[in-house]
Amino acid sequence: MGRAKRTGNIMEEMTVKDMIHALKKTKTALLASGGTEQHGYHLPLSTDYLAAYEIAKEVSRRTGCLAPPPLCYSYSGGKLLGTTDISPQTTTQMIVEIGLSLAEQGVRNIIIFAGHCGTEHLNACKEAGYRIMEQARGTQAAFCPALSLSKAWKELLAGGGEHAGEGETSLMLHICPDLVRDVRPFDTPETRGTLQPKKPKSPAYYRDEFILKRRPKHKPEREAPYKYGVPNDGGLRATKKFGRVLFEEMVETLASLVRRMERETKRGRT
């Protein structure tokens, strides 16, 4: 029994010969960059990169753009177990080196699709886009935070931010419902608890003793003041139907961007 016909240009499925043919038709790569971090007790640690990668693969199927394997680590800042960080500087460097390698192969448009929308990660992705354009002449970069790609999601967020709430939970219900747990606890003032305020630190220049002694032992940070890492009950309102709306809007926004950048690239070659 033969393999099913490949659709799109999803690089993990491709051979060298496939890449040769693909680069004759597309000059655009859509790189999904997420993270491995806490998403409450009901969503997997892979939520950010898994959702972004599934969207990127669908965009590839509709437009023919390249979809490289995703970046699965970033900086979160969360402290619940499973959250696995790399520094924002490392994120930037990884994206830059991936982008430059793709540019060497003939890719002219690098779309950085940030599935994790923490401030540090977004800044790292944006900085990478600038550096790619500066170091690979003739290359255009685009920076696309996931939460900016869907009208429905932006309307939902108008009432405040969310994490592992209605939007992310709905999206995961559409993409991979088997990974979403039915029980979806969220934080309340009771589960968050309270931390004692830290004593104010003395200014760094204030010293009674000037001779240094043994380096003081590192004190681990105190646990985050929450139990579940989910700020509200949005996950309880999540639906597969709403997830499909988010998915389709994000795919179409990115597909339109791919087509636009491809047109501009072709005009630049003529």
MILOLO-316047 format. One record per residue (C-alpha): x, y, z; residue number from 1. Coordinates in nm, 2 decimals. Layout:
<atoms>
ATOM / px / py / pz / dovo
ATOM / X / Y / Z / NUM
...
</atoms>
This chain:
<atoms>
ATOM / px / py / pz / dovo
ATOM / 0.00 / 0.00 / 0.00 / 1
ATOM / 0.15 / 0.33 / -0.11 / 2
ATOM / 0.19 / 0.65 / 0.09 / 3
ATOM / -0.10 / 0.90 / 0.08 / 4
ATOM / -0.03 / 1.20 / -0.15 / 5
ATOM / 0.15 / 1.47 / 0.03 / 6
ATOM / -0.03 / 1.81 / 0.05 / 7
ATOM / 0.14 / 2.13 / 0.13 / 8
ATOM / 0.51 / 2.17 / 0.20 / 9
ATOM / 0.54 / 2.06 / 0.56 / 10
ATOM / 0.92 / 2.01 / 0.59 / 11
ATOM / 0.92 / 1.72 / 0.84 / 12
ATOM / 0.75 / 1.51 / 0.57 / 13
ATOM / 0.97 / 1.62 / 0.28 / 14
ATOM / 1.28 / 1.49 / 0.10 / 15
ATOM / 1.55 / 1.68 / -0.07 / 16
ATOM / 1.37 / 1.63 / -0.40 / 17
ATOM / 1.05 / 1.77 / -0.25 / 18
ATOM / 1.24 / 2.08 / -0.14 / 19
ATOM / 1.38 / 2.13 / -0.48 / 20
ATOM / 1.03 / 2.13 / -0.64 / 21
ATOM / 0.88 / 2.34 / -0.36 / 22
ATOM / 1.14 / 2.62 / -0.39 / 23
ATOM / 1.05 / 2.66 / -0.75 / 24
ATOM / 0.70 / 2.75 / -0.65 / 25
ATOM / 0.73 / 2.92 / -0.31 / 26
ATOM / 0.98 / 3.16 / -0.15 / 27
ATOM / 0.80 / 3.18 / 0.19 / 28
ATOM / 0.85 / 2.99 / 0.51 / 29
ATOM / 0.61 / 3.00 / 0.80 / 30
ATOM / 0.79 / 2.92 / 1.13 / 31
ATOM / 0.58 / 2.85 / 1.43 / 32
ATOM / 0.74 / 2.94 / 1.76 / 33
ATOM / 0.58 / 2.83 / 2.08 / 34
ATOM / 0.69 / 2.70 / 2.42 / 35
ATOM / 0.67 / 2.42 / 2.67 / 36
ATOM / 0.48 / 2.57 / 2.96 / 37
ATOM / 0.20 / 2.54 / 3.22 / 38
ATOM / -0.15 / 2.56 / 3.08 / 39
ATOM / -0.35 / 2.47 / 3.39 / 40
ATOM / -0.45 / 2.12 / 3.47 / 41
ATOM / -0.66 / 2.07 / 3.16 / 42
ATOM / -0.44 / 2.16 / 2.87 / 43
ATOM / -0.10 / 2.00 / 2.77 / 44
ATOM / 0.23 / 2.17 / 2.81 / 45
ATOM / 0.26 / 2.17 / 2.43 / 46
ATOM / -0.04 / 2.39 / 2.38 / 47
ATOM / 0.14 / 2.70 / 2.24 / 48
ATOM / 0.36 / 2.52 / 1.98 / 49
ATOM / 0.11 / 2.24 / 1.90 / 50
ATOM / -0.17 / 2.48 / 1.81 / 51
ATOM / 0.06 / 2.71 / 1.62 / 52
ATOM / 0.22 / 2.43 / 1.42 / 53
ATOM / -0.12 / 2.28 / 1.33 / 54
ATOM / -0.22 / 2.62 / 1.20 / 55
ATOM / 0.10 / 2.66 / 1.01 / 56
ATOM / 0.06 / 2.32 / 0.84 / 57
ATOM / -0.29 / 2.41 / 0.73 / 58
ATOM / -0.16 / 2.74 / 0.58 / 59
ATOM / 0.10 / 2.54 / 0.40 / 60
ATOM / -0.17 / 2.31 / 0.26 / 61
ATOM / -0.37 / 2.61 / 0.13 / 62
ATOM / -0.08 / 2.82 / 0.00 / 63
ATOM / 0.21 / 2.59 / -0.07 / 64
ATOM / 0.44 / 2.78 / 0.17 / 65
ATOM / 0.71 / 2.59 / 0.36 / 66
ATOM / 0.62 / 2.49 / 0.72 / 67
ATOM / 0.94 / 2.41 / 0.91 / 68
ATOM / 0.92 / 2.21 / 1.23 / 69
ATOM / 0.82 / 2.44 / 1.52 / 70
ATOM / 1.03 / 2.59 / 1.79 / 71
ATOM / 0.91 / 2.41 / 2.11 / 72
ATOM / 1.08 / 2.61 / 2.38 / 73
ATOM / 1.08 / 2.97 / 2.49 / 74
ATOM / 1.07 / 3.19 / 2.80 / 75
ATOM / 0.75 / 3.16 / 3.00 / 76
ATOM / 0.81 / 3.31 / 3.35 / 77
ATOM / 0.56 / 3.06 / 3.50 / 78
ATOM / 0.67 / 2.84 / 3.78 / 79
ATOM / 0.43 / 2.55 / 3.78 / 80
ATOM / 0.59 / 2.21 / 3.70 / 81
ATOM / 0.65 / 2.13 / 3.34 / 82
ATOM / 0.73 / 2.48 / 3.24 / 83
ATOM / 1.07 / 2.45 / 3.07 / 84
ATOM / 1.24 / 2.78 / 2.98 / 85
ATOM / 1.52 / 2.90 / 2.75 / 86
ATOM / 1.62 / 3.26 / 2.76 / 87
ATOM / 1.47 / 3.52 / 2.52 / 88
ATOM / 1.82 / 3.58 / 2.38 / 89
ATOM / 1.85 / 3.21 / 2.30 / 90
ATOM / 1.51 / 3.22 / 2.13 / 91
ATOM / 1.62 / 3.51 / 1.92 / 92
ATOM / 1.94 / 3.34 / 1.82 / 93
ATOM / 1.77 / 3.02 / 1.73 / 94
ATOM / 1.51 / 3.19 / 1.50 / 95
ATOM / 1.78 / 3.40 / 1.34 / 96
ATOM / 2.00 / 3.10 / 1.26 / 97
ATOM / 1.70 / 2.90 / 1.12 / 98
ATOM / 1.60 / 3.20 / 0.91 / 99
ATOM / 1.94 / 3.25 / 0.77 / 100
ATOM / 1.97 / 2.89 / 0.69 / 101
ATOM / 1.64 / 2.90 / 0.50 / 102
ATOM / 1.75 / 3.22 / 0.32 / 103
ATOM / 2.07 / 3.04 / 0.20 / 104
ATOM / 1.84 / 2.78 / 0.04 / 105
ATOM / 1.64 / 3.04 / -0.15 / 106
ATOM / 1.37 / 3.14 / 0.09 / 107
ATOM / 1.30 / 3.52 / 0.07 / 108
ATOM / 1.01 / 3.56 / 0.31 / 109
ATOM / 1.03 / 3.44 / 0.68 / 110
ATOM / 0.71 / 3.46 / 0.87 / 111
ATOM / 0.77 / 3.43 / 1.25 / 112
ATOM / 0.44 / 3.30 / 1.39 / 113
ATOM / 0.45 / 3.34 / 1.77 / 114
ATOM / 0.21 / 3.08 / 1.93 / 115
ATOM / 0.33 / 3.19 / 2.28 / 116
ATOM / 0.24 / 3.55 / 2.34 / 117
ATOM / 0.44 / 3.63 / 2.66 / 118
ATOM / 0.60 / 3.97 / 2.63 / 119
ATOM / 0.96 / 3.83 / 2.65 / 120
ATOM / 0.89 / 3.58 / 2.37 / 121
ATOM / 0.72 / 3.83 / 2.15 / 122
ATOM / 1.01 / 4.07 / 2.18 / 123
ATOM / 1.26 / 3.79 / 2.11 / 124
ATOM / 1.07 / 3.69 / 1.79 / 125
ATOM / 1.04 / 4.05 / 1.67 / 126
ATOM / 1.41 / 4.11 / 1.73 / 127
ATOM / 1.49 / 3.79 / 1.53 / 128
ATOM / 1.29 / 3.93 / 1.24 / 129
ATOM / 1.49 / 4.25 / 1.23 / 130
ATOM / 1.82 / 4.06 / 1.25 / 131
ATOM / 1.73 / 3.82 / 0.97 / 132
ATOM / 1.65 / 4.11 / 0.74 / 133
ATOM / 1.98 / 4.29 / 0.83 / 134
ATOM / 2.19 / 3.98 / 0.78 / 135
ATOM / 2.03 / 3.83 / 0.47 / 136
ATOM / 2.00 / 4.09 / 0.20 / 137
ATOM / 1.68 / 4.07 / 0.00 / 138
ATOM / 1.49 / 3.88 / 0.28 / 139
ATOM / 1.17 / 4.01 / 0.42 / 140
ATOM / 1.05 / 3.91 / 0.77 / 141
ATOM / 0.70 / 3.92 / 0.92 / 142
ATOM / 0.62 / 3.90 / 1.29 / 143
ATOM / 0.28 / 3.75 / 1.37 / 144
ATOM / 0.16 / 3.71 / 1.73 / 145
ATOM / -0.12 / 3.45 / 1.75 / 146
ATOM / -0.36 / 3.67 / 1.94 / 147
ATOM / -0.35 / 3.93 / 1.66 / 148
ATOM / -0.47 / 3.69 / 1.39 / 149
ATOM / -0.83 / 3.63 / 1.48 / 150
ATOM / -1.11 / 3.89 / 1.50 / 151
ATOM / -1.31 / 3.66 / 1.73 / 152
ATOM / -1.02 / 3.62 / 1.97 / 153
ATOM / -0.95 / 3.99 / 1.98 / 154
ATOM / -1.31 / 4.05 / 2.06 / 155
ATOM / -1.29 / 3.80 / 2.34 / 156
ATOM / -0.97 / 3.95 / 2.48 / 157
ATOM / -1.13 / 4.30 / 2.49 / 158
ATOM / -1.26 / 4.21 / 2.83 / 159
ATOM / -0.91 / 4.12 / 2.96 / 160
ATOM / -0.63 / 3.87 / 2.91 / 161
ATOM / -0.66 / 3.50 / 2.95 / 162
ATOM / -0.43 / 3.20 / 2.98 / 163
ATOM / -0.56 / 2.84 / 2.92 / 164
ATOM / -0.90 / 3.00 / 2.91 / 165
ATOM / -1.19 / 3.01 / 2.66 / 166
ATOM / -0.98 / 3.08 / 2.36 / 167
ATOM / -0.69 / 2.84 / 2.40 / 168
ATOM / -0.91 / 2.57 / 2.54 / 169
ATOM / -1.16 / 2.61 / 2.24 / 170
ATOM / -0.87 / 2.60 / 1.99 / 171
ATOM / -0.73 / 2.28 / 2.14 / 172
ATOM / -1.08 / 2.12 / 2.15 / 173
ATOM / -1.08 / 2.18 / 1.77 / 174
ATOM / -0.72 / 2.08 / 1.70 / 175
ATOM / -0.67 / 1.78 / 1.93 / 176
ATOM / -0.97 / 1.72 / 2.16 / 177
ATOM / -0.81 / 1.41 / 2.31 / 178
ATOM / -0.55 / 1.62 / 2.49 / 179
ATOM / -0.81 / 1.84 / 2.66 / 180
ATOM / -0.91 / 1.72 / 3.01 / 181
ATOM / -1.28 / 1.75 / 3.11 / 182
ATOM / -1.20 / 1.88 / 3.46 / 183
ATOM / -1.08 / 2.24 / 3.42 / 184
ATOM / -1.00 / 2.40 / 3.76 / 185
ATOM / -0.91 / 2.77 / 3.78 / 186
ATOM / -0.76 / 3.00 / 4.03 / 187
ATOM / -0.97 / 3.20 / 4.28 / 188
ATOM / -0.85 / 3.43 / 4.56 / 189
ATOM / -0.86 / 3.12 / 4.79 / 190
ATOM / -0.64 / 2.90 / 4.57 / 191
ATOM / -0.39 / 3.18 / 4.49 / 192
ATOM / -0.33 / 3.25 / 4.86 / 193
ATOM / -0.12 / 3.54 / 4.96 / 194
ATOM / 0.26 / 3.58 / 4.98 / 195
ATOM / 0.42 / 3.78 / 5.25 / 196
ATOM / 0.55 / 4.11 / 5.11 / 197
ATOM / 0.93 / 4.10 / 5.06 / 198
ATOM / 1.14 / 4.32 / 5.28 / 199
ATOM / 1.28 / 4.61 / 5.09 / 200
ATOM / 1.63 / 4.56 / 4.99 / 201
ATOM / 1.91 / 4.79 / 5.09 / 202
ATOM / 2.07 / 4.99 / 4.81 / 203
ATOM / 2.35 / 4.79 / 4.64 / 204
ATOM / 2.60 / 5.06 / 4.75 / 205
ATOM / 2.52 / 5.04 / 5.12 / 206
ATOM / 2.77 / 4.82 / 5.30 / 207
ATOM / 2.89 / 4.78 / 5.66 / 208
ATOM / 3.15 / 4.52 / 5.57 / 209
ATOM / 3.38 / 4.58 / 5.27 / 210
ATOM / 3.58 / 4.26 / 5.27 / 211
ATOM / 3.40 / 3.98 / 5.07 / 212
ATOM / 3.35 / 3.65 / 5.23 / 213
ATOM / 3.22 / 3.32 / 5.08 / 214
ATOM / 2.97 / 3.36 / 4.80 / 215
ATOM / 2.62 / 3.35 / 4.96 / 216
ATOM / 2.41 / 3.05 / 4.87 / 217
ATOM / 2.14 / 3.10 / 4.61 / 218
ATOM / 1.79 / 3.11 / 4.75 / 219
ATOM / 1.53 / 2.96 / 4.52 / 220
ATOM / 1.24 / 3.18 / 4.42 / 221
ATOM / 0.92 / 3.13 / 4.62 / 222
ATOM / 0.65 / 2.93 / 4.45 / 223
ATOM / 0.41 / 3.13 / 4.24 / 224
ATOM / 0.10 / 3.26 / 4.43 / 225
ATOM / -0.14 / 3.04 / 4.25 / 226
ATOM / -0.23 / 2.67 / 4.23 / 227
ATOM / -0.36 / 2.61 / 3.88 / 228
ATOM / -0.21 / 2.88 / 3.67 / 229
ATOM / -0.54 / 2.97 / 3.51 / 230
ATOM / -0.66 / 3.32 / 3.60 / 231
ATOM / -1.04 / 3.27 / 3.54 / 232
ATOM / -1.32 / 3.03 / 3.46 / 233
ATOM / -1.30 / 3.09 / 3.08 / 234
ATOM / -1.20 / 2.73 / 3.01 / 235
ATOM / -1.54 / 2.62 / 3.13 / 236
ATOM / -1.70 / 2.82 / 2.85 / 237
ATOM / -1.48 / 2.67 / 2.58 / 238
ATOM / -1.64 / 2.49 / 2.28 / 239
ATOM / -1.51 / 2.30 / 1.98 / 240
ATOM / -1.72 / 2.53 / 1.76 / 241
ATOM / -1.55 / 2.84 / 1.88 / 242
ATOM / -1.22 / 2.67 / 1.84 / 243
ATOM / -1.29 / 2.61 / 1.47 / 244
ATOM / -1.38 / 2.98 / 1.43 / 245
ATOM / -1.04 / 3.08 / 1.58 / 246
ATOM / -0.86 / 2.82 / 1.37 / 247
ATOM / -1.01 / 2.93 / 1.04 / 248
ATOM / -0.96 / 3.30 / 1.11 / 249
ATOM / -0.60 / 3.25 / 1.20 / 250
ATOM / -0.53 / 3.03 / 0.90 / 251
ATOM / -0.69 / 3.27 / 0.66 / 252
ATOM / -0.51 / 3.57 / 0.80 / 253
ATOM / -0.17 / 3.39 / 0.77 / 254
ATOM / -0.26 / 3.25 / 0.42 / 255
ATOM / -0.35 / 3.61 / 0.30 / 256
ATOM / -0.01 / 3.73 / 0.43 / 257
ATOM / 0.17 / 3.45 / 0.26 / 258
ATOM / 0.00 / 3.53 / -0.07 / 259
ATOM / 0.08 / 3.90 / -0.03 / 260
ATOM / 0.45 / 3.84 / 0.04 / 261
ATOM / 0.47 / 3.59 / -0.25 / 262
ATOM / 0.32 / 3.86 / -0.49 / 263
ATOM / 0.57 / 4.12 / -0.37 / 264
ATOM / 0.86 / 3.88 / -0.41 / 265
ATOM / 0.75 / 3.80 / -0.77 / 266
ATOM / 0.72 / 4.17 / -0.85 / 267
ATOM / 1.07 / 4.22 / -0.71 / 268
ATOM / 1.21 / 3.95 / -0.95 / 269
ATOM / 1.05 / 4.09 / -1.26 / 270
</atoms>
